Amino acid sequence: MPSRTGLLQIGQVAERTGLSLRTIRFYEENGLVRPTSRSEGGFRLYSDDDVARLEVIKRMKPLGFRLEEMQELLDLLAELTDRPGDAALVDRLRMFHEAATARVHALREQLSVAEDFATDLARRLD
């Protein structure tokens, strides 16, 4: 069993990441993150790597990535840690980058439309 030094309970992880306990449990139930260990009382204990995984998930969520895509990227990032120069892995990461960039552009477009609409409504109030 790994050392419990430096491990965080779920409440501490929630505080650090800004995710709710329910959200963290949801991602655990769906296999995106697993506690590194459990305390003798059965409490979930998370490592810095577990927290980093949750941070990646948190950043993917607003871009509309599906759970399967999140899992794929998390697995890919872990593989890249072990094989940083692997061309096939880098190509897969490039595809995620392109997908994220496309989603950012789409969100900017939506924001522009929303801002124009809000401005139009403000003018009607005057």
C-alpha positions in Angstrom: 0.0 0.0 0.0 1.4 3.4 -0.9 2.5 5.9 1.8 -0.3 8.1 2.9 2.0 11.1 3.3 0.8 13.9 1.0 -2.4 12.1 0.1 -5.6 14.2 0.2 -9.1 13.2 1.2 -11.9 13.9 -1.2 -13.0 17.1 0.5 -9.5 18.5 0.2 -9.4 17.5 -3.5 -12.7 19.2 -4.0 -11.4 22.4 -2.4 -8.2 22.3 -4.4 -9.9 21.6 -7.8 -13.1 23.5 -7.3 -15.1 20.4 -8.2 -17.9 19.1 -6.0 -17.7 15.9 -4.1 -20.5 14.6 -6.2 -18.6 15.4 -9.4 -15.4 13.7 -8.2 -17.4 10.6 -7.3 -19.0 10.7 -10.7 -15.7 10.8 -12.5 -14.5 7.9 -10.2 -17.6 5.9 -11.0 -16.9 6.3 -14.7 -13.3 5.3 -14.3 -11.6 8.6 -15.1 -9.9 8.8 -11.7 -9.4 6.4 -8.9 -8.2 7.1 -5.4 -4.6 6.1 -4.9 -5.5 4.6 -1.6 -8.0 4.5 1.2 -7.6 5.4 4.8 -8.1 2.8 7.5 -11.5 4.3 7.9 -12.3 3.7 4.2 -11.9 7.4 3.1 -10.7 8.0 -0.4 -7.1 9.2 -0.6 -5.9 11.0 -3.7 -2.3 11.7 -4.9 -1.1 14.8 -6.7 -1.3 12.7 -9.9 -5.0 12.0 -9.2 -5.6 15.7 -8.7 -3.8 16.5 -11.9 -6.1 14.1 -13.8 -9.1 15.9 -12.3 -7.7 19.2 -13.4 -7.4 17.9 -17.0 -11.0 16.6 -16.9 -12.2 20.0 -15.5 -10.6 21.8 -18.4 -12.0 19.4 -21.0 -15.6 19.6 -19.7 -16.5 23.1 -20.9 -15.2 22.2 -24.3 -17.8 19.5 -24.6 -15.5 16.5 -24.6 -17.3 13.2 -23.9 -16.3 10.9 -21.0 -14.7 8.5 -23.5 -12.6 11.3 -25.0 -11.5 12.4 -21.6 -10.5 8.8 -20.8 -8.6 8.6 -24.1 -6.7 11.8 -23.4 -5.9 10.8 -19.8 -4.5 7.5 -21.0 -2.6 9.2 -23.8 -1.0 11.7 -21.4 0.1 8.8 -19.1 1.6 7.0 -22.1 3.4 10.2 -23.1 5.0 10.4 -19.7 6.5 6.9 -20.2 7.3 7.4 -23.9 7.7 11.2 -24.5 9.2 11.0 -28.0 6.8 8.4 -29.4 5.6 9.9 -32.8 2.3 8.0 -32.8 1.4 9.3 -29.4 2.4 12.9 -30.3 0.2 12.6 -33.4 -2.7 11.6 -31.2 -2.0 14.5 -28.9 -2.0 16.8 -31.9 -5.5 15.6 -32.8 -6.7 16.5 -29.3 -5.1 19.9 -29.7 -6.8 20.5 -33.0 -10.2 19.4 -31.5 -9.7 21.7 -28.5 -8.8 24.6 -30.8 -11.8 24.0 -33.0 -14.1 23.9 -29.9 -12.5 27.2 -28.6 -13.2 28.9 -31.9 -16.8 27.6 -31.9 -17.3 28.9 -28.3 -15.9 32.3 -29.3 -18.4 32.4 -32.2 -21.2 31.7 -29.8 -20.0 34.3 -27.4 -19.9 36.9 -30.1 -23.5 36.1 -31.1 -24.5 36.3 -27.4 -22.8 39.6 -26.9 -24.4 41.1 -30.0 -27.8 39.9 -28.8 -27.2 41.4 -25.3 -26.1 44.7 -26.9 -29.2 44.8 -29.0 -31.4 44.2 -26.0 -29.6 46.9 -24.1 -30.2 49.4 -26.9 -33.9 48.5 -26.8 -33.9 49.3 -23.1 -32.6 52.8 -23.8 
